[in-house]
Amino acid sequence: MDISFRYLFLSILLLLVALPLYYKIVPPNYLFGFKEKRIVEDKKAWYSINRFFGLQIMKACLFLALLSLVIPFLQVKIMNTEVATLSILLGIALYSVLTTNRYVAEYFRSENSGK
């Protein structure tokens, strides 16, 4: 399978995961979404934080989709496509989780200062 097609497929698949979070379709649960006990127990926090998390995943999907369109023109020879694909997925996960962790800290800091 061509690596650019693989990246495009992954970006669409991840987008399908992100959309329900962004559009607040997923109710608080411990299976799907960005979860901590305090997030799952607070419905307002759940929807706000998971909307942000979904947005971060969508940003990473856009980057991945653009990468899939640019790779064929760069004529880059990727020796191990599985390692490259896993590295991209790990990068997306790290970006999404780290930026959302920062957002969670700011969210609860502002909630606590408002009380």
Order of alpha helices (4+ residues) and beta strands (2+ residues): alpha-alpha-alpha-alpha
